[in-house]
Amino acid sequence: MRESCVYVQDFNNWVKKGRGKGRYEAYSPWITTQDCHSHTARFRVPCKRLNRLIHCLSNGERLACLALEWNPRVVEIREQFPLAPIDTLDICSELNLIHPHVQGKNIVMTTDFLVTLLDEEGNESLYAFQVKENDAELDKPRVNAKLTIEQKYWERKGIPWSVVLSSNMKGPRYDNLLFLARYRNTDLTNYSQCMLDFKRLLSEYPHIKLCDLGEVCPNFFGKRYATVCEPVLFLVAHQKLSFDMEHELVLNAPVGEFKCLQ
């Protein structure tokens, strides 16, 4: 199995331990990377803006997490969120479906992400989704049945739910999110200096790509940064500068393509 399972009979004990409970930075996922017994990829993704580590049990979940964290409307991420067995068992009875089980024992179902969004008026709304690899996975009878149960669960709660395919999470946007993550999770303590240095680069080398700055002007900032392009990368990662990240890799963008957001 991709992840460790918890039997329905143990649900209350896990809740008492705080699993699946808490809000914002105090949230504790139902399943953590330490609980996962498989050899598949799993990640603890630092989300400094949300002040906690997000436990992702696949590369697709990691990419989805990075995209969520980048979205300023997202104010809370609850990953590996447990579905109350009393509801999932009732749904199975209603729809005449077999409840997910292991060795004949029913297990607690989870949703990959329950997200809290904030609109312009300051109102919160919830959105839940499951990450699957591709359309072929959705055609598997066991997967399809579990998704049907999950869809009905959130429908009863009045919360929008969908399936997100990791096969669609590719291209420059996701490559940029992965690359910028380490800069994003480092405090931008020298914002003013970075912005001044970016403007210096902009005035003297607007047509030079970030990846070429090291050859064109390797000592432009002396020993202030590890690389010449670092001030730009920090500002982009902290969303102080923007560029067309949907269609271009950040290192391939000329200095002049970056625009101030503040």
N, C-alpha and C positions, 0 to 999 in steps of 0.2 A: 504494500500500500504506500501511497505517496506520503501519508502522514500517520501519526499515531492516532488510534481511535479511543474513544471513551464510551463505555457502555452506558445505556440509558439508566441502568440501575445505580450508576455512580454519579449521575448528574448533580444531585443536591450536594454531595461531598465536594465536588469540584467548584460549585458555586460558592460554598462556604470558604474555600481556599482563595476566593477572589477571582477565579478564572471567568473571563467574559464580563467582568464587572469594571466599574470605574469610568470616568469621563476624561476626555482630553489627555493630558500627560499622565494621568493616574490609571488609564485603562490597562488591563491585563488580558492579552489574547487567550482564547480558549486553548489553542494549540500553539506552542512556541517552536522555534527551530531546534531546541534541545529535546523536545518530545518526539521529533520526527525521526523515525528509525530507518527510513529508506536511504538509498545512495543517490537520490536525485538532488539537483542543486537546491540549496536553501540559503537565504540571506537575512541578516539583520541590517536593515537599511537605516542609517542615521538620518533623522529628520529634525534638524536643529530648529527650524521655524515652529515645529509642533512639539519640540522639547521631549522627544522620546525615540526609541528604536522601534521600527516597524518590522514585524516578523513575517517574512515572505517565504513561501514553501515551493516556489518555482521561479524561473527567470521571468516568465510572463507577469507574475505577481509583482516582482521587483520593478519591472518597467511601468506597470500600472501605478505602483506606489510613487515612483519618481514623477510621473505625470500629474498625479493628484497633488503632491507636495508643491509642485511648481505653480499650481492654480491658486491664486490669492483668495478665491472664493471658498476654498476648502479650509475649514477651521478645525476639523477633527477627522481622524481616520481610526476606525475600529476594525482591525483585521482579524480573520479567523473567528468571526462572531458566531456564537452558538445559537441554534434554533431550539426553542423550548420543546422538549419531546412530547409534552401533552398536546401540543398543536400539530407536530409532524405526524404523530401516531393517528390523530383524529383525521387528518387530511388523507392519509393512506387508507383509512377505513372508508372515508367518503368517496374516494376515487378508485377504490379497489386495487390499490398498489401495494407491493411488498415493501415494507420499511427497510432502509439500509441496515445491514446486519453483518456481523462477523462471527463465524462459528456458532450460528444459530441465535446469537444475542444481538438485540437491537442496539445501534450506536447513535450517539448524538451527532446530528448534522450541523454543518457550519456554512456560513456565507463568507466568501473571501474578504469582502470589504463592505462595511457600513460607513458611509461618509456623511458628515455634516457640512452643509453648504450655507453660506451667508449671502443674502442678496443686498442690493444697494440701500435698502431701507433698514437693514440690520435684522431682518427676519431669518430664522434658521429653518432649513428643510433637510430631509434625509433622503439618501439614495443608496441602494444596495446593488451589488453586482458580483457575479462569479466570473473568474477567469478560466477559459478553456483554450486548448492549443489551437484547434482548427475546426472546420465544419465536420470533418470526418469523425472527430471525437463526439460531436453532438449526436451523431447517428447511432452510437452504441446504445443498445436498449437499457443497460444499467445506468449509464450517464443520463440518458433522456428521462428516465423515471425519476432520478434524484432531482433533476432540474425542474421537472413538473411539480414535485412536492415543494421545492424551494420557491418557485414562482407563486404558487398558491399561498404559501406562508406569508410572503410579503404583501400579496394582494389583500389578504385578511387584515394586515396591519395598516393598509392604506399607504404603503411606501413604495415608490417606483423601484423596479428591479429589472436587471437585464443581464445578458451574457456578453462578455467582452472576449474577443479572440486574440490571443497573443501573436498569431500569425499576421495580424494587421498592425502590430506594434513594431514597425521597422521603418527604416529611412532616416534622414538627417535629424528629424526632431528627437527621436529616441537615442540616436548616437550622441547628440549634443547633451541630452539629459544625463546620460551615463558619464560622459567626459567631464561635465561641469560639476558633478555631484561633490567631488572632494573640495572644490573651491567654495561651493555653496555651504558646506558644513564647517567651514573655517570662518571665524569671526572677522568681519570687515571693520577692523579697528582703525584702519588708516584710510577711511573713505575719502577725506579731503585731499590727501596726498595722491591717492590713486586717480582721482578725477583730474587733478592738476596735471599728472603725468600723461593721462589719456589725451588731454587737450594739447599737450606738447607733441605727442605722436601724431595727433590729427592735423596739426598745423604743418608739420614737416614731412610726414610720410603717409598722406591720406590714401595713396593708391597701392601701398604695400600690404600684402596679406600678413596676417599674424604669424603664420608659420615661417615667413621669410624675414621677419624682423631681426632674428638672431644673427643672420648673415649680413644684413644691410647695416644694422647699427647695434652691434653686440654690447657696446659699453655705454649706451645712451643714458642709462640710469645708474651707472657705476655698479655698486654691489647692493643696491636697495632691494632688488628682486632676484629670484633664482633665474628667471628668464625675462627678456624684454617685454614679452606680451602679457606677463602676469597681471599688471594693473587692469588691463582690459578684461581678462578672464574673471578676475574677482568681481568687477563691476557688472559684467554680464550675469554671472552666477547668482549675484544678489539682486538681480533685476533692476539695476540702476542704469544699465544700457540695454538697448534692444537691437536685434538684427533679424534677418529672415531665417530663423532657425528651422522652419519647416522645409526649406529647400537647399540649405547650405550648411556645411560643417563649419563650426566656429573658427577653427584654425585656418580655413581657406577663405575667410572673409577679409577684405581689405579694411584697413583702419577707418576709412571714410564711410563705411556702411553702418557703423555703429552710431546709434542715436541716443541722446540722453532722455531718460524717462522722468527725471526729477530735476 
